[in-house]
Amino acid sequence: MFDSSVTTSILIRVDAMTVADQAQAVQLAQDLDLPLSGDADFALQVSADGMQLQELGHSAPGPIRVDFVEGALAHRRQFGGGSGQMIAKAVGIQSGVRPNILDATAGLGRDAFVLACLGCQVQMIERNPIVAVLLQDGLRRARLDMDIARVVQRMPLLIGDAIELMRSWVGEIPQVIHLDPMFPSREKSALVKKEMRLFKPLVGADEDAADLLAAALSLASHRVVVKRPRKAPTIEGPAPSYSLDGKSSRYDIYAKKSLKP
């Protein structure tokens, strides 16, 4: 059973795309405590091809779904720049070093997938139940592809509050913790605009980002990496050791110990 209280007050229903999908839709609606009919702002659509979140109403953008096999992530896996990518440098990937990473704000799993493609073990945490089921569904479909299955097996998912989970962590201590808290974005790309349009009302801003950072700093053995819009302020708390700047975003690095081969 998911904690639906994590979602905001927007109305979401579950839609079966065909009659054959009805049983799965009914079960999902029960798990998430969501209706199967009635007025809604969004529909969590269920089909044999996977799940997707669709905004309803006039001029709504297309649906959001998680796809690790085709599309933008498949292209990035093949042509994304490897260990030269800014995120790879931020988490400390180098020759002979593939740190054990906790992605405490997994979202749709894109950053975790990039890091797993580069050979890192990436434990994910996602607290929003709607986002989590989309991510679970994408992982399920990815396991059916022989090549991608080897990557996503390095991406286990925990569903719950990252702050609570980090404060009571059991098991191997992550060397690096990656955080990407929700923040108002000024980026102009169609993809960002569509996702922000869906995710901002669904997830809201991470008002507890300072607590998230504090918990991460207490847990990580080597560093905490925070992804931010390039011109956004740092998260309240200690100052980062240094930052890596890109065109639209940056990484604030809180260094605790050197990562060595």
Secondary structure, DSSP 8 states (H G I E B T S, - for coil): ---GGGS-SS-EEEEESSGGGHHHHHHHHHHHT--SSS--SEEEEEETTEEEEEE-STT----B---SSSTHHHHHHHHS-GGGSHHHHHHT-BTTB---EEESS-TTSHHHHHHHHTT--EEEEE--HHHHHHHHHHHHHHTTSHHHHHHHTT--EEES-HHHHHHT--SS--SEEEE----------HHHHHHHHHHHHHH---TTHHHHHHHHHHH-SSEEEEEEETTS---SSS--SEEEE-SSEEEEEEESS----
